[in-house]
Amino acid sequence: MFTGIIEQIGTVVAIEKEAGNIHFTIASALSSDLKIDQSLAHNGCCLTVVAQNEQEHVVTAIHETLLKTNLGAWALGTKINLERCMQLGGRLDGHMVQGHVDCIGVCTEVLDEHGSWRYTFTHPESFVTVEKGSITVNGTSLTVVNSQKGQFSVCIIPYTYEHTNFHQLKAGDHVNLEFDIIGKYVARYLSLQQ
């Protein structure tokens, strides 16, 4: 489990394909604190650390992960939002995030609102957002504004803009989306009642 509060930005420094899998080497300030077999959210996707040293760590994305996330589009130099698992007994500053990406969304608009930024995303209509509800975009816990069918917006404060990969995000970019877990259970329950 995660909270959607990004700890660090990492950089993809090596990519190795092996059969249907891709091994990504990520350089970050967190790498030295990690251990093998630890879960770490990469742009909101929970991946297992399979190797690490003082400057880098390696994770493997399997075929299923590559189908459901934007990891297949990562290239050398791609900036990645990183978050370690939450600790029991700690504060839950964001919201409950599983690290299980639901789908890929597309950024359709970035508006500079003179002190903050508004990002609009489209997504498959089978998923639902709720006005003022929670959403995870590339692993970042955010509040939904302007919720519509197949589309929503979020507003980004300067701190989040600078300390996540949002400062590089532009219209046309693909992002990992994880919808609020409680909302997903409610939607599923209601769909079974029909």
C-alpha positions as CSV (number, residue, x, y, z in Angstrom):
1,M,0.0,0.0,0.0
2,F,1.1,3.5,-0.8
3,T,-0.2,7.0,-0.1
4,G,0.5,8.8,-3.3
5,I,2.9,11.2,-1.7
6,I,6.0,11.2,-4.0
7,E,9.3,11.0,-2.2
8,Q,11.8,11.3,-5.0
9,I,12.1,11.6,-8.8
10,G,14.2,8.9,-10.4
11,T,15.8,8.7,-13.9
12,V,15.8,5.7,-16.2
13,V,19.5,5.0,-16.9
14,A,19.3,1.5,-18.6
15,I,16.7,-0.6,-20.3
16,E,17.2,-4.3,-21.0
17,K,14.6,-6.5,-22.8
18,E,14.4,-10.2,-22.0
19,A,11.7,-12.2,-23.7
20,G,8.4,-10.4,-22.8
21,N,9.9,-8.6,-19.9
22,I,11.8,-5.3,-19.6
23,H,14.3,-4.6,-16.8
24,F,14.6,-0.9,-15.9
25,T,17.6,0.5,-14.1
26,I,16.6,3.6,-12.2
27,A,19.0,6.1,-10.6
28,S,17.7,7.9,-7.6
29,A,18.6,9.2,-4.1
30,L,16.3,6.4,-2.7
31,S,18.2,3.6,-4.3
32,S,20.8,3.3,-1.5
33,D,18.0,2.8,1.1
34,L,16.2,0.1,-0.8
35,K,16.6,-3.7,-0.5
36,I,16.0,-6.5,-2.8
37,D,12.4,-7.8,-2.8
38,Q,11.1,-4.5,-1.6
39,S,8.0,-2.9,-3.3
40,L,8.4,0.5,-4.7
41,A,5.8,2.6,-6.7
42,H,7.2,3.8,-10.0
43,N,4.8,6.4,-11.6
44,G,2.2,4.7,-9.4
45,C,3.0,1.1,-10.5
46,C,4.1,-1.2,-7.7
47,L,7.3,-3.0,-8.8
48,T,9.7,-5.3,-6.9
49,V,13.3,-4.2,-6.5
50,V,15.4,-7.1,-8.0
51,A,18.9,-5.5,-7.7
52,Q,20.3,-2.3,-6.1
53,N,23.4,-0.4,-5.2
54,E,24.2,3.0,-3.8
55,Q,23.1,4.9,-6.9
56,E,20.6,2.7,-8.8
57,H,18.0,0.0,-8.5
58,V,16.6,-2.5,-11.0
59,V,12.9,-3.5,-11.4
60,T,11.3,-5.8,-13.9
61,A,8.0,-5.1,-15.8
62,I,6.3,-8.2,-17.1
63,H,4.0,-8.4,-20.2
64,E,0.8,-7.7,-18.1
65,T,2.3,-4.7,-16.5
66,L,3.4,-3.3,-19.9
67,L,-0.1,-3.7,-21.3
68,K,-1.8,-1.8,-18.5
69,T,0.7,1.0,-17.8
70,N,2.9,3.6,-19.6
71,L,6.1,1.7,-18.7
72,G,6.5,0.4,-22.3
73,A,7.0,4.0,-23.4
74,W,9.9,4.8,-20.9
75,A,13.2,5.7,-22.5
76,L,16.6,6.5,-21.3
77,G,16.3,9.8,-19.3
78,T,12.6,9.4,-18.5
79,K,11.8,10.9,-15.1
80,I,9.9,8.6,-12.7
81,N,7.9,9.5,-9.6
82,L,9.0,7.2,-6.7
83,E,7.3,6.3,-3.4
84,R,8.2,3.6,-0.9
85,C,5.4,1.6,0.8
86,M,3.6,3.3,3.6
87,Q,4.5,2.3,7.2
88,L,1.8,1.1,9.6
89,G,1.4,3.7,12.3
90,G,2.5,6.5,10.0
91,R,0.3,9.4,8.8
92,L,-1.8,8.8,5.7
93,D,-1.1,12.1,4.0
94,G,-2.5,11.3,0.5
95,H,-5.1,8.5,0.2
96,M,-5.0,4.7,0.1
97,V,-3.2,3.7,-3.1
98,Q,-2.5,0.0,-4.0
99,G,0.1,0.6,-6.7
100,H,-2.1,-1.4,-9.2
101,V,-2.6,0.8,-12.2
102,D,-6.1,0.6,-13.6
103,C,-5.5,2.1,-17.0
104,I,-3.5,4.6,-19.1
105,G,-4.9,8.1,-19.3
106,V,-4.0,10.8,-21.8
107,C,-3.2,14.4,-20.9
108,T,-5.3,16.6,-23.1
109,E,-4.6,20.0,-21.7
110,V,-2.2,21.9,-19.4
111,L,-3.3,25.3,-18.2
112,D,-1.0,27.7,-16.4
113,E,-3.3,29.4,-13.8
114,H,-0.7,31.9,-12.6
115,G,0.5,30.2,-9.4
116,S,-0.9,26.7,-10.1
117,W,-1.6,24.4,-13.0
118,R,-4.7,22.6,-14.2
119,Y,-4.2,19.3,-16.0
120,T,-7.0,17.6,-17.9
121,F,-7.0,13.8,-18.7
122,T,-9.2,11.4,-20.6
123,H,-9.7,7.8,-19.7
124,P,-11.8,4.8,-20.7
125,E,-15.5,5.5,-19.8
126,S,-15.7,2.2,-17.8
127,F,-13.9,4.0,-15.0
128,V,-15.5,6.7,-12.9
129,T,-14.2,9.8,-11.0
130,V,-16.1,11.7,-8.4
131,E,-15.9,15.5,-7.9
132,K,-13.5,16.2,-5.1
133,G,-12.7,12.5,-4.9
134,S,-9.2,11.0,-5.0
135,I,-7.3,9.9,-8.1
136,T,-3.7,8.8,-8.6
137,V,-1.9,10.2,-11.6
138,N,1.6,8.7,-12.2
139,G,1.5,7.7,-8.5
140,T,0.7,11.2,-7.2
141,S,-2.4,11.5,-4.9
142,L,-4.6,14.3,-6.2
143,T,-8.1,15.7,-5.9
144,V,-10.5,15.4,-8.9
145,V,-12.0,18.7,-10.2
146,N,-14.4,18.9,-13.1
147,S,-15.3,15.3,-13.2
148,Q,-17.0,14.2,-16.4
149,K,-17.7,11.0,-18.2
150,G,-14.3,9.8,-19.4
151,Q,-12.5,12.9,-18.3
152,F,-11.3,14.8,-15.3
153,S,-9.0,17.6,-14.2
154,V,-6.6,18.1,-11.3
155,C,-5.0,21.3,-10.0
156,I,-1.3,21.2,-9.1
157,I,0.4,23.5,-6.5
158,P,4.0,24.7,-7.1
159,Y,5.5,22.2,-4.6
160,T,3.9,19.2,-6.4
161,Y,4.8,20.7,-9.8
162,E,8.5,20.9,-8.9
163,H,8.8,17.7,-6.8
164,T,7.1,15.3,-9.2
165,N,7.3,14.7,-12.9
166,F,4.3,17.0,-13.5
167,H,6.7,19.8,-14.6
168,Q,7.5,17.7,-17.7
169,L,4.0,16.5,-18.5
170,K,2.4,18.0,-21.6
171,A,-0.7,17.5,-23.8
172,G,-0.6,14.1,-25.5
173,D,1.5,12.4,-22.8
174,H,0.2,9.1,-21.4
175,V,0.0,8.7,-17.6
176,N,-0.8,5.8,-15.2
177,L,-4.2,6.2,-13.5
178,E,-5.3,4.4,-10.4
179,F,-8.9,5.2,-9.4
180,D,-10.0,5.5,-5.8
181,I,-10.3,2.0,-4.3
182,I,-13.5,2.8,-2.3
183,G,-15.1,4.2,-5.4
184,K,-14.1,1.1,-7.4
185,Y,-15.8,-1.2,-4.9
186,V,-18.9,0.9,-4.8
187,A,-19.1,1.0,-8.6
188,R,-18.6,-2.8,-8.8
189,Y,-21.2,-3.4,-6.2
190,L,-23.8,-1.3,-7.9
191,S,-23.0,-2.9,-11.3
192,L,-23.8,-6.3,-9.8
193,Q,-27.2,-5.1,-8.5
194,Q,-28.5,-4.3,-11.9
